[in-house]
Amino acid sequence: RYSGGAALQKQLDSHWSVKTSWGTYYRHPNFYEIFGEGMTILQSYFMQMRNRLGFSKGTWEWGSQFDFSLNRQGKMLGADTDTVVTWFQRRSNNQLVLYTPWRGPGVSYYLPSGQLSVHGIEVSHHMTWNRLNLALAATWQKGKTTQTVEGYEVSAMSTGNNSFVPEWVVNARLDYTFPGNRFNVFGEYRFNGKEVI
């Protein structure tokens, strides 16, 4: 299977630039997604056959994605800054999700979830002083299931806002590099919002 894409970028002036990209992708399930870890995550192929879902261990995930971003580079508070605002959208078929049935022993397995559509906005901001770096990022995304898989174990997965992705993700990281550039320390905060299911 082949994946491909194209991108265009335009430098508007010394501070501003725009970029857009479009592409398609194919992804085969990895070893962990097929075989699990033998304890709480079971073998995907065995569970799918048991639940009569009809997928094989060769099921691919595929889809397309598009993004458009506006970038500004310059100075702020004595630091070199780089700020990017990006609109993105993605459509995936057979996207693999970690599925835990609401009844049973509580074990999970990876399952092709049908057709998912996601769009959102991401804002990232980097500030660099002499030895200090600050990185901030926030992502808002909205997803929905546009087509579900067939099978009684996933009959509760109707079309709508079951995307299995958090609506908000926020990340902040502060790094300091000591003189000599051989040692650095950092502090990081990450917030994952509620998953839309």
MOCORCOR-V321305 format. One line per field, one symbol per residue. phi: phi as a letter, one per 20 degrees, with the letter a starting at -180 (. if undefined). psi: psi as a letter, one per 20 degrees, with the letter a starting at -180 (. if undefined). burial: b if it has 24 or more other C-alpha atoms within 12 Angstrom, else e. A space follows every 10 residues. Layout:
phi: ???
psi: ???
burial: ???
This chain:
phi: .cdbabbccc efbfddbcbc bbacbccege gffedmcnce deffffffff elenedfdfe dbrcbbbccd ccdrdblmdf cbccdcecbb ccdlfecedd gfcofnecbe bfeoddccbr ccccbdcceg cdccccbbcd bccbedbdee qffdffeefq eedmcffccc ccbcdcdfgo ldbbcbcbcc cdfffec
psi: qqqrrqqppp ogaihqqqqq qqrqqppqpr ghhgibjiei orpggghhhh jkhjqrijpq praqqqqpqp ppqbqpkjqp qopppppqqp pqpkppqopo qiqaijqrqp ppjbpqppqa pppqpppoag jppppqqppp qpqqpiprrq qhhkhinrqb knikqqhppp ppppqppqpi kipqqqqqpp ppappo.
burial: eeeeeeeeee eeeeeeebbb eeeeeeebbe eebbbbeeee bbbbbebbee eebebebebb bbbbbbbbbb bbbeeeeeee bbbbbbbbbb bbbbbbbbbe eeeeeeebbb bbbbbbbbbb bbbbbbbbee ebbbbbbbbb bbbbbbbbbb eebbeebbee bbbbbbbbbb bebeeeeeee eeeeeeeeee eeeeeee
